[in-house]
């Protein structure tokens, strides 16, 4: 069992604060992704966890024991790097065996353990090869094997898939997931790819400017983003945002949204909590919660506009409907008869609305 | 017409230029090699009269049988190898720090190490001589090794820093995760990974020490005289009048360096031309 916990961890490089304040509790066996754009502090956070970077402030605990100042190899963690970081002067066997040799593991045991992980990752035929003779995918497998052979308590991944081409990336993603399901070792994965994060993780921590914006179960982060930033960062296609004023009447609970040249209204319903909210908001709508209807069927909860873009993916088609300054993306069946320039309505489900305060970007309960 | 220019004229011009430079550089060496196997009378006469019938290696055997020449060669080998080792150990540590660690005045240090090279060695002869006398190191290997290293280290540090800069930080991180200390990661991973560059630098340091003359002349009296100093002694000596003997000694002085470069050629070219490819 290995729980990892970061408590108010911060890192400054000179006057630059790369990581401002990160507090995360990572349960045993969990696969956690640190997700964010480049420069958000996710890799620095991972390096601090690994012990490669000194912590400026805060504490790191492993199974309740403070490890903040431990050397990297004392932590029982293994890391897989973006550019694989294989030792170019050793063969594949040497790379995988390196950590065991340093630990003075008996030769026979090294041999046995290297063979085992090499077989598991299908690099057992490559053991005598030089690193320069391997393809990108093979190198990544060797890097995984090198991490696995240590039987670490925690796996750390620093964007391990971003150097691979699309097809290989998808395959390795699946393999990493399967590997985790087999080994059940706590894993912390850094990426800027939200799709990768959604597919792999149990938990996601969305980071921005050295701060964790939201940390929770992957699905919760997707379903209930607590900030406009999180909502638009996660999800493909990007969450549509309508800018305007929202008023929810205190008595009946009906909601009225008014933007430039746009008015949407929803009747009140039992169970809707409302405190008479009124103010400038960013209204977030996911493509699967926006339903295309014929323009003549438009109700008060329908945005009528023209189709400006069609994105057929085969399994679904995404339709971008534009009205003045507003634009919204809806998902339709791939065989739906929609054409560029068509005038259509987009019905928006009130229950699935994400309402964010325009000023702070924070989620409002409506 | 244009085609002919690009397929014939341009390559011919390039090869011609390269050939010219090669001949230009090698001519003195070829000449001294010729002198070392011919009796003096053949090449001092005008025009030179070179003959295969007069070919002989007797000047080599004669030179090598002289104890002081053999000793001078040995001295040069010892000081050059030791200087090279010294430069690699201290140079790699300094270069690593400059390449990887962030500390105040880092660039100042880099700049200062170059300034030390801008002072002509002539200026430093007297202080160096006095320092070595105070330390009681005159006419010892240590004196030569210390002084040679002093002057070669700035180059070595710059070269190695450059090679280390090309090695991804992740490689070192991986080594540290696998159980190396920073120092361990340097010697077990960084230096081997930068091998072509390190070898090129080592050869550079060796040649620098091997060819050194001025400090060798000042700091050695008898015991540790390097071959360069010995050679100059032969040239100016009034007792030896046989120039072929001097030429043969000169050839002997060139050989170790040439051999080293040929053996390590693969690394040197990769190190100097491509840098460390990673």
Boltz contact constraints between the chains, C-beta under 6 A:
constraints:
  - contact:
      token1: [A, 52]
      token2: [B, 173]
      max_distance: 6.0
  - contact:
      token1: [A, 72]
      token2: [B, 176]
      max_distance: 6.0
  - contact:
      token1: [A, 72]
      token2: [B, 177]
      max_distance: 6.0
  - contact:
      token1: [A, 73]
      token2: [B, 179]
      max_distance: 6.0
  - contact:
      token1: [A, 79]
      token2: [B, 177]
      max_distance: 6.0
  - contact:
      token1: [A, 81]
      token2: [B, 170]
      max_distance: 6.0
  - contact:
      token1: [A, 83]
      token2: [B, 168]
      max_distance: 6.0
  - contact:
      token1: [A, 83]
      token2: [B, 170]
      max_distance: 6.0
  - contact:
      token1: [A, 85]
      token2: [B, 170]
      max_distance: 6.0
  - contact:
      token1: [A, 85]
      token2: [B, 171]
      max_distance: 6.0
  - contact:
      token1: [A, 85]
      token2: [B, 174]
      max_distance: 6.0
  - contact:
      token1: [A, 87]
      token2: [B, 189]
      max_distance: 6.0
  - contact:
      token1: [A, 88]
      token2: [B, 193]
      max_distance: 6.0
  - contact:
      token1: [A, 89]
      token2: [B, 192]
      max_distance: 6.0
  - contact:
      token1: [A, 89]
      token2: [B, 193]
      max_distance: 6.0
  - contact:
      token1: [A, 98]
      token2: [B, 178]
      max_distance: 6.0
  - contact:
      token1: [A, 99]
      token2: [B, 178]
      max_distance: 6.0
  - contact:
      token1: [A, 99]
      token2: [B, 179]
      max_distance: 6.0
  - contact:
      token1: [A, 102]
      token2: [B, 179]
      max_distance: 6.0
